[in-house]
Amino acid sequence: MKLIYAATIILVHVIFIVQTYAHICMINPQQRGPMNISTAGNPTCFRHGDPCGGQKFDGKIHKHITAGETFFVKWQQNYNHYEVGFPGYMDISYAAGNESQPFIVLAVVMDFYAYAQSHQQNYTIPVTIPNITCSHCVLRIRYNSHKPGETPFIQCSDVSFGQHNGDHDRLIAGKEAYRGWKEWQSQLQRLPKEASDYLKLAALLSARSFASSSTNYIYGISASPFDRNEATYVKIDTATGEVIKLSTLGVPLNNKFRIYTAKEAINYVAIQAFCYVNKNNMLFNILHRNGDANTIPRSLIALDRTSGATKLNTTLSQEASTLGAINAIMDDEEGGFITLQIIEAPKKPGQFTFLVSRLNLQPKLFQPIINSEYEPLYVNFLWSTLDTKNKICYILMGNENSGNKLLARLYVFHYGTEPQIKVVTLDVSSYTIGAIHFYKKTGELLAISPGIAPRENFMRAPAWHLVSINPKTGHITKKFDVAPRGAFRPVFSGNIAYINENDDKLYYRFEVLDAPVDVIASIDLRTKAVSYSKLGYYRHIKNMFSTTQ
């Protein structure tokens, strides 16, 4: 397929050689070579290349593991590079002998959306060690993020499999298993839905919280507290914070602690690859059905917004999924969708183009409209929004190597009769953003911002602001304050899709500082008033959206 270029680029400089910074370190058993997990992006966690990340066997066996029993493997994802629409995975495998032998996968864990590349996440996962005896086996951790420009990151540890060597080894193994079991259980522990005991923000919240139930709801897909093999469709009362179940889905959310076997079919609801269509009152969401973790999601499900009933369950066109995963799907308000895909250049490894296309379901149609020039660095897709009246698609892309400064660009795709592109580097020196929302009434691009990026001296609980983004210059300016200092954590995971144009409301989920509780903020764009829901816990609810009217 021939792609058409029509772009106006506003750039300071272009970098053609890129080193990306996804990292993983193996803690137990300890990896080959040095290991340092005290900082995000540590070089000791940055190793790639088969079979063992470039590290050779030093002649030492680091651990004896009992064959045929459960062993808890521990590692740290030292940098997070979740790919929206096509999440990656980490797998545990072994080679019976040195690394020249074939590796056999024991378990697969899907990647999760940390909303911050510098996020450090420890994993402790139980695996069943094969009932074999070997004086030298290799355990391997591999992180394949599916992120543009990245190859799998690999760590190996040299171990032996066999029976206990006496009572001392049995005692050590028992203590280690107990410690691993406790860590595993702590990862799965569910935090309470209600957390009324946390009163440190009582004065702030009581002054600006709703007294009783409202008629306004936020909708989303929740990880089931009872079954990690399914998800539920829910609504949240923006006043009381009550979570109300509407329906059960036959597939789970992309779950970071759901363990798959090597041959098990992987199903999940893709996080953030969704859109709400006001015309037919339905939520459309990309699904991954069957296949392994490297299979591109090709299914689309539609839920009735009010009841949660499944109205459509279909497969995307072969042409669309052959090109690559769909990172964003948006309602064009004409009965179809606008989609975004990030595609690597066939003859230019490490160079990527952003393709905007038209997608129809009845009849099935996939029609590429316009793509950007190739780009090696700004490939971290963050958010998208449409100005359907003027047929403009706004794409927010982050710098893949900017986990601290959060550098970003705005790609402005005109997808009408005369397609064209403008690329603007955003000025994030005062306000960083993780999402953009088009406000039809004013024609503005709006976002919620905690101010500057979280550097070492960044406040643990900064003030939050509503800001406006100029798509011509890249300037970001404050409109008004949303939340004072000292209340909420500086994380971008709380974005809730769409502005309610009837009520002039934009919603955001804030995480309370030093307490496992959240609030839903209702931000009135017209009066500048901000109200909060009662305290609750909503971090397990993804793809949150409000109605557009």
SVG drawing of the C-alpha trace seen along z (x, -y; Angstrom):
<svg xmlns="http://www.w3.org/2000/svg" viewBox="-30 -31 63 66">
<polyline fill="none" stroke="black" stroke-width="0.4" points="0.0,0.0 1.4,-3.4 1.2,-6.0 0.8,-9.7 2.9,-12.3 1.5,-15.8 3.1,-17.4 4.1,-20.7 6.7,-20.1 7.6,-22.5 10.8,-21.0 13.9,-22.3 16.0,-19.3 15.7,-15.7 17.5,-12.7 18.0,-9.7 19.7,-7.2 17.6,-6.4 18.3,-4.3 15.1,-3.5 15.1,-2.8 12.8,0.1 14.5,2.0 14.1,5.2 16.2,6.7 16.1,10.2 16.2,10.3 15.5,13.9 17.4,15.8 19.9,13.0 20.8,12.2 24.1,12.5 26.4,9.6 25.8,6.6 22.3,5.4 21.1,2.1 17.4,1.3 17.8,-1.8 16.9,-4.1 14.6,-3.9 16.3,-3.3 19.4,-1.8 21.9,-0.5 22.2,2.9 18.6,3.5 19.2,2.5 20.2,5.6 18.9,7.1 19.9,9.6 19.4,13.3 19.9,15.5 20.9,13.7 21.1,10.0 24.8,10.2 25.8,11.6 28.0,14.7 28.1,17.5 30.7,16.7 31.0,20.3 28.9,19.8 25.6,21.4 23.6,18.8 20.8,21.0 19.7,24.6 16.0,25.0 13.9,28.0 12.6,29.8 8.9,30.3 8.0,27.7 6.7,24.2 9.4,21.5 8.7,17.7 10.6,15.8 11.1,12.1 12.1,9.3 11.6,5.6 10.3,3.8 12.7,0.9 11.0,-1.2 7.5,-0.9 6.8,-1.2 3.2,-0.1 1.9,-0.3 -1.7,-1.5 -3.8,0.9 -1.1,3.6 0.3,4.2 3.5,6.2 4.4,9.0 7.0,10.5 7.7,14.2 9.7,16.7 11.4,19.6 14.2,22.1 16.8,23.9 17.9,27.4 21.6,26.8 23.3,23.7 21.7,21.0 22.5,22.7 19.6,25.1 16.1,24.1 14.2,22.0 10.8,23.4 8.3,20.8 6.8,21.4 4.6,18.4 3.5,15.2 2.5,11.9 1.0,9.1 2.4,5.6 0.3,2.9 -0.2,-0.8 1.8,-2.7 1.2,-6.1 4.8,-7.0 7.7,-5.5 10.0,-5.9 7.6,-3.7 9.4,-0.8 7.3,2.3 8.4,5.4 6.8,8.8 6.9,12.0 5.3,14.8 5.0,18.5 6.1,21.0 6.3,24.8 9.8,26.0 10.0,28.9 10.7,32.3 14.2,32.7 17.7,32.8 20.4,30.6 23.6,29.3 23.3,26.1 20.0,24.7 19.2,21.2 16.2,19.2 15.3,16.3 13.1,13.2 12.2,11.4 10.3,8.1 8.8,7.5 6.9,4.2 5.7,4.0 6.8,0.4 8.0,-1.1 11.8,-1.1 12.3,1.5 13.6,5.0 13.1,7.5 15.0,7.0 16.5,10.1 18.1,11.2 19.3,14.7 20.3,16.5 22.3,19.7 20.7,22.3 20.5,26.0 17.4,28.2 17.2,31.3 16.2,32.7 16.9,31.1 20.5,31.5 19.7,32.2 17.7,30.6 19.4,27.2 18.5,26.8 14.9,27.9 14.7,25.2 16.1,22.5 13.7,23.5 10.8,23.5 11.6,20.0 12.0,18.7 8.7,20.2 6.9,18.6 8.4,15.2 7.6,15.5 4.0,16.6 3.6,13.5 4.9,11.2 2.6,12.9 -0.5,12.5 0.4,8.8 0.3,8.1 -3.1,9.7 -4.5,8.0 -7.6,5.9 -7.8,2.5 -11.2,1.6 -13.8,0.0 -14.6,-2.5 -12.0,-4.1 -13.8,-6.5 -11.1,-6.2 -8.8,-8.4 -9.7,-11.9 -6.7,-14.0 -8.6,-15.6 -11.9,-15.9 -11.8,-19.7 -11.0,-20.0 -13.4,-17.4 -16.3,-18.3 -16.2,-21.9 -16.5,-20.9 -18.2,-17.5 -21.7,-16.5 -24.2,-15.9 -26.2,-13.1 -26.5,-11.1 -26.4,-13.0 -27.7,-12.2 -24.2,-12.3 -22.3,-9.1 -18.8,-8.1 -18.6,-4.8 -15.8,-2.3 -14.6,1.3 -13.5,2.8 -11.3,5.7 -13.5,8.2 -12.7,8.6 -13.8,12.2 -12.5,13.6 -9.4,12.5 -10.7,14.1 -13.5,11.5 -14.2,7.8 -17.3,5.9 -18.9,2.8 -19.8,0.3 -20.9,-3.2 -19.7,-5.6 -21.9,-8.1 -19.9,-11.4 -21.4,-12.5 -21.5,-9.5 -18.7,-7.6 -20.8,-4.4 -19.7,-1.9 -22.7,-0.2 -22.2,3.0 -24.1,3.0 -22.9,6.2 -20.2,8.9 -17.9,9.2 -16.5,12.6 -12.9,11.4 -10.7,9.8 -9.0,6.4 -5.4,6.4 -4.2,7.6 -0.6,7.3 -0.9,10.2 -2.9,12.6 -0.5,15.5 -0.8,17.3 0.8,20.6 2.8,20.9 0.0,22.5 -2.9,20.7 -5.0,18.4 -4.8,14.8 -7.9,12.6 -8.2,9.1 -10.0,5.7 -7.4,3.2 -6.9,0.3 -7.5,-3.2 -8.3,-1.7 -12.0,-2.6 -14.5,-5.3 -18.0,-6.3 -20.5,-7.0 -23.2,-9.3 -25.4,-8.8 -26.2,-5.2 -25.3,-5.4 -22.6,-2.7 -19.1,-2.1 -16.8,-0.5 -13.6,1.3 -10.8,3.1 -10.4,6.7 -7.7,9.3 -9.3,12.8 -7.3,16.0 -3.8,16.1 -0.6,15.4 0.7,12.2 2.3,11.3 -1.0,11.5 -2.4,8.1 -5.8,7.5 -8.4,7.7 -11.8,7.8 -14.2,5.0 -17.0,5.1 -19.9,2.6 -21.8,2.2 -25.0,0.3 -23.9,-2.6 -27.0,-2.4 -27.4,1.3 -24.0,2.7 -25.6,5.3 -23.4,6.4 -24.7,5.1 -21.9,6.0 -19.0,8.4 -17.1,8.4 -13.7,8.8 -11.8,5.9 -10.9,6.0 -7.8,8.0 -6.2,4.9 -6.5,2.9 -4.9,5.5 -2.2,6.5 -0.7,3.0 -0.4,3.0 -2.3,2.6 -4.9,-0.1 -3.7,-2.5 -6.7,-4.8 -10.3,-4.6 -12.4,-7.8 -16.1,-8.5 -16.2,-10.6 -19.9,-11.4 -20.8,-10.3 -21.4,-6.6 -17.8,-5.5 -14.5,-5.9 -11.1,-7.5 -8.2,-5.3 -4.5,-5.7 -1.7,-3.2 2.0,-3.4 3.8,-1.6 7.5,-0.9 9.2,-1.8 9.7,1.4 13.3,0.5 14.1,-1.9 14.3,0.0 13.6,-2.3 11.7,-4.9 7.9,-5.1 5.0,-6.8 1.6,-7.6 -1.2,-6.5 -4.7,-8.1 -7.5,-6.1 -11.2,-5.8 -12.9,-2.7 -16.5,-1.6 -18.2,1.5 -21.2,1.8 -20.1,2.4 -16.5,3.1 -14.2,0.5 -10.6,-0.5 -9.3,-3.5 -6.0,-5.1 -6.2,-8.9 -2.8,-10.4 0.3,-9.5 3.2,-11.5 6.8,-11.6 9.0,-9.0 9.9,-9.6 12.3,-7.7 11.7,-9.4 8.2,-10.8 6.5,-7.4 4.9,-7.2 1.2,-7.5 -0.6,-9.3 -4.1,-10.5 -6.2,-11.5 -9.3,-13.7 -11.3,-14.8 -12.7,-18.2 -15.4,-16.5 -16.8,-19.8 -13.4,-20.8 -12.3,-17.2 -9.1,-17.6 -7.6,-14.7 -5.2,-15.8 -2.7,-13.2 -0.5,-13.7 2.8,-11.9 5.5,-11.7 9.2,-11.5 10.2,-7.8 13.4,-8.8 11.9,-11.5 10.6,-9.7 11.3,-12.7 10.8,-15.9 7.8,-14.4 8.6,-16.2 5.7,-15.9 4.5,-16.9 1.0,-17.5 0.3,-16.0 -2.5,-17.8 -4.1,-15.7 -6.6,-17.3 -8.5,-14.3 -11.1,-16.1 -11.1,-16.5 -7.5,-18.1 -5.5,-16.0 -2.5,-17.7 -0.4,-17.4 1.1,-19.9 3.5,-18.9 4.0,-21.2 6.5,-20.7 4.7,-21.5 6.3,-23.9 6.1,-21.8 8.4,-24.0 5.6,-25.1 2.8,-22.5 3.1,-18.9 0.1,-16.9 -0.9,-13.3 -4.1,-13.8 -6.0,-16.3 -9.8,-17.0 -11.5,-19.0 -14.1,-21.4 -16.6,-22.0 -18.2,-25.1 -15.0,-27.1 -12.8,-25.1 -10.1,-24.7 -7.8,-21.9 -7.9,-21.4 -6.0,-19.2 -5.5,-18.7 -1.9,-19.4 0.1,-19.0 2.6,-21.7 6.2,-20.7 7.4,-17.2 8.2,-15.1 11.9,-15.7 13.8,-15.0 12.6,-18.3 9.1,-18.0 6.4,-18.2 4.8,-15.0 1.4,-16.6 1.4,-19.6 -1.4,-21.9 -3.4,-20.8 -4.7,-23.1 -6.9,-23.2 -4.7,-24.3 -5.3,-25.2 -3.0,-24.0 -2.4,-26.2 -2.2,-23.8 -0.4,-26.4 2.4,-27.5 2.6,-24.6 2.1,-27.1 0.3,-25.7 -1.4,-28.3 -3.3,-28.0 -7.0,-28.7 -7.7,-28.2 -6.7,-26.1 -8.4,-22.7 -6.9,-21.4 -4.6,-22.9 -1.2,-21.6 -0.9,-18.9 -3.9,-16.8 -3.2,-14.6 -0.4,-12.6 1.3,-13.8 0.1,-10.9 -1.6,-11.1 -3.6,-7.9 -6.8,-9.7 -7.8,-11.1 -11.5,-10.5 -12.4,-10.7 -14.7,-13.3 -16.2,-16.6 -19.9,-16.6 -20.9,-19.5 -24.4,-19.8 -23.1,-20.4 -19.7,-21.9 -18.1,-19.3 -14.7,-17.7 -14.0,-14.9 -10.7,-13.6 -9.8,-10.8 -7.4,-12.0 -5.3,-9.8 -5.1,-10.9 -1.6,-11.4 -0.4,-8.7 -3.7,-6.9 -5.1,-4.1 -8.2,-6.2 -9.4,-8.3 -12.0,-11.0 -13.7,-11.9 -13.4,-15.6 -16.2,-17.4 -14.7,-20.5 -17.2,-23.1 -15.6,-24.7 -18.0,-27.6 -18.2,-28.6 -14.7,-27.2 -16.3,-25.4 -14.7,-22.1 -16.6,-19.4 -15.4,-16.1 -17.1,-12.7 -16.9,-11.0 -13.7,-8.9 -13.6,-5.6 -11.2,-3.3 -11.3,-3.4 -7.8,-2.5 -9.0,0.9 -11.5,-0.8 -10.1,-1.6 -11.4,-3.2 -13.4,-5.7 -15.6,-8.1 -18.4,-10.6 -21.2,-11.1 -20.5,-13.7 -24.0,-15.3"/>
</svg>
